Amino acid sequence: VQMADDLHQLRPQLWRAYQAAGRTLRHLQRQDSLTPGSFYLQKRRCGKPNCRCARGELHQAWVISRSQGGASRTFMVPAEQRARLRQLTSEYRRYQRARALLARRQAQVLALADRMTELRMVPWPEATP
């Protein structure tokens, strides 16, 4: 009776977890273009002793930073490409968050399925006294 009660409680939990994973999977199927990397305004000193940046007026440039070949690379972004690149990198971050959520939800589905299997398991052969 206890096993039946536990299974009765686990079944709807499993279906809810499965449906949540499906919603996340649908989000991953979006067709928006994306670009990996971080898009940001970089402020830095050039190193010349008489430059304005030595007095605290740092040079500014919009850049994208990403891993390439195992090393972090930074690329300058031309003014006419900034809006599009901001959108592409933002979409990539949304994709990565959805992918991580899918992994957590799939793990939850599997854990619930495994728990249901444990409850249904009948040992055989039975232990002899």
N, C-alpha and C positions, 0 to 999 in steps of 0.2 A: 504494500500500500504506500509506503514511504517513497519507493522508487517512482511509482506512478505519479504521486504528487509533485515530486521534484521535476520529473519530465514535463508534467503539465505546466509548470512555471517556466521551464527553460525554453520550450517551443516558441512562445511569443517573443521572448527575448532574442532568440536566434533570428526570427523573421525580421524583427525591428533592426537588428544589427546588419542583416543582409540587405535590407532596403536602404539603409543609410549608406552602405558601401556602394550600392547601385547609383544613388544620387551623386556621390562623389565621383564615381567612374564617368557618369554623363558629363560632369564638369571638365574632366580631363579630355573629353572628346571634342572640345571646342576647336574651331579651325583658325582661331586668331594666330597670327605670326608671333614669334617670340625670339628673343636674343638673350643668351646668358650674360651675366655680368652686372656690375654695379655702376649706375650712371649718377655722377655727382659733380659738384663744383669744387675743383681742387684749388687750394690756396697754398702757395709755397714761395720760398726764397730762391733766387737764381744763384746766389753765391758771390756775385760781384760786390766788392766792398763799397763802391760809390753809388750803387743802384738804390732806387727808392725803397726796394724791399728790405734793404738793410736797416732802414728807419721804421720798419713796421708796415709799410704799404705793400702787402704781398701781391704777387702776380696771381691772377685768377684765370682758370680755364675749365671748360666743361669737358669731362673725360668719362670714358668707360674703362673699368678695371675688371679683368677676368683672368682665370687660369688658362694658360695655353702651353701645352707641352710640359706640364708639371711646374711651371713657373708663373708667377703673377705678372701680368702685362697690363700696361696702361696706355690707352689710345686717346688722342685728342679728337674731339667731336666738332665738326664744322657747324656753324650757326644754323644753316639751312637743314641740318639733319637732327637737331636736338629734340624737337617735339616728337618726331617719329621714334627716335631711340628711347626717349623717356617712356613712351607707350610700349615698345617692344620689351624693354627690361622689366617694366611693371607687370606685363603679362607673364613673363618668365617666372617672376616671384610668385604670382598667383598660382601658376602651374605647379611649382615646387611645393607650395603649401598644400595644395589639393593632393598631390602625390603622397606626401607624408601622412596626411589624414587618411588616405585610402589604405596605406600600410597599417596604420593603427586599427582601422575598422576591420580590415581583413583578419588581423590577428585576433580581434574580438570575436569575429564569426568562427574562426577555427577553435578558439578556446571554448566557446559555447558548444560547438559540435563535439569536441573532445570530451567535455564534461558529460554530455548526453550519452556518448559511447561508454564512458566509465560506469554510468548508472545502469546501462543495459547489459553490461558484461556479466556473463555467468562463468565461473571458474570450472574448468574441466581438465582432467578428471578431478573429482572431489577428493579432498584430503582424507586419508584414512587414519583412524585413531591408533 
